Amino acid sequence: QVQVVESGGGLVQPGGSLRLSCAGSGFTFSKYGMSWYRQAPGKERELVAAITSIARSANYVDSVKGRFTISRDNAKNLVYLQMNSLKPEDTAVYYCNARSGATDYWGQGTQVTVSS
């Protein structure tokens, strides 16, 4: 049974940090590119960060460059999103995605709220 499970969301003040984790199981994790998406109320889901299967490269949406870092540990089937200098506009539900070719798995999402 395939599972993609996010954790680590919560409420944080502007300027604070959070680290999201995503655990994959039921598929060959190391062969999948992993990504984090987010969706704010009333907005479309957007790609935030992505990392290749063997972590050779990562890319980010412009609005998070220099603040967010995506990483993965294939030995533990985990991918992380370190989020620093958080802003209110980062408030959203964050989703983890695993993709290999035409195969796509999604997690249920974790809420991140940046507010004072």
C-alpha positions in Angstrom: 0.0 0.0 0.0 1.4 3.3 -1.1 1.6 6.0 1.5 2.9 9.6 1.4 2.6 11.3 4.8 3.5 14.9 5.7 4.2 16.2 9.2 5.7 19.2 10.8 3.2 21.9 10.0 1.8 24.4 12.5 1.5 28.0 13.6 4.6 30.1 13.5 5.3 33.9 13.8 6.6 35.9 10.9 10.4 35.4 10.6 10.2 32.0 12.3 11.2 28.6 10.9 9.5 25.2 10.4 10.7 21.9 9.0 8.3 19.8 7.1 8.9 16.0 6.7 7.4 13.6 4.2 7.6 9.9 4.6 7.1 7.6 1.6 6.3 3.9 1.7 5.0 1.2 -0.5 7.1 2.3 -3.5 10.7 2.5 -4.4 11.4 5.9 -2.9 14.9 6.4 -4.3 13.6 6.2 -7.8 11.0 9.0 -7.4 11.5 12.7 -7.8 10.0 14.4 -4.7 8.4 17.8 -4.5 6.6 20.1 -2.2 3.5 22.0 -3.3 1.3 24.4 -1.5 -2.2 25.7 -1.8 -3.5 28.8 -0.1 -7.2 29.5 0.3 -8.7 30.7 -3.0 -5.5 30.0 -4.9 -4.2 27.3 -7.2 -1.8 24.7 -6.0 1.8 25.8 -6.8 5.1 24.0 -6.9 7.3 25.2 -4.1 10.4 23.0 -4.4 11.5 19.8 -6.1 14.5 17.5 -5.8 15.6 14.8 -8.1 15.6 11.1 -7.2 19.3 11.0 -6.2 19.4 14.6 -5.0 21.6 15.8 -7.8 19.6 19.0 -8.2 16.8 21.0 -6.6 14.8 23.9 -7.8 12.5 26.4 -6.1 9.7 28.9 -6.9 11.2 32.4 -6.9 9.2 33.5 -3.9 11.0 31.0 -1.6 14.5 31.0 -3.0 17.1 31.7 -0.3 14.6 30.9 2.5 13.5 27.3 1.8 15.7 24.2 1.4 14.5 20.8 0.1 16.5 17.7 1.0 16.0 14.0 1.1 17.3 10.9 2.8 16.8 7.9 0.6 18.0 5.5 3.3 15.0 6.6 5.5 12.5 7.3 2.7 12.2 10.9 3.9 12.1 14.3 2.2 12.3 17.5 4.1 11.4 21.2 3.5 13.3 23.5 5.8 11.5 26.8 5.8 13.2 29.9 7.3 12.3 33.6 7.5 8.6 32.7 7.1 6.2 35.3 5.9 2.4 35.5 6.2 2.1 34.8 2.5 3.7 31.4 3.1 0.5 30.4 4.8 -1.0 27.4 3.0 -1.6 23.7 3.1 1.7 22.0 2.0 1.6 18.8 0.0 4.3 16.2 -0.7 4.4 14.7 -4.1 6.3 11.6 -5.4 6.6 11.3 -9.2 8.2 8.8 -11.5 7.2 9.0 -15.2 3.4 9.0 -15.3 3.1 7.7 -11.7 2.1 10.3 -9.1 1.5 10.0 -5.4 0.2 12.7 -3.1 0.1 13.1 0.6 -2.9 14.5 2.5 -1.2 17.9 3.3 -0.1 19.7 6.4 -1.2 23.2 7.4 1.4 25.9 7.8 0.1 29.2 9.2 2.4 32.2 9.6 0.8 34.8 11.8 1.6 37.0 14.8 
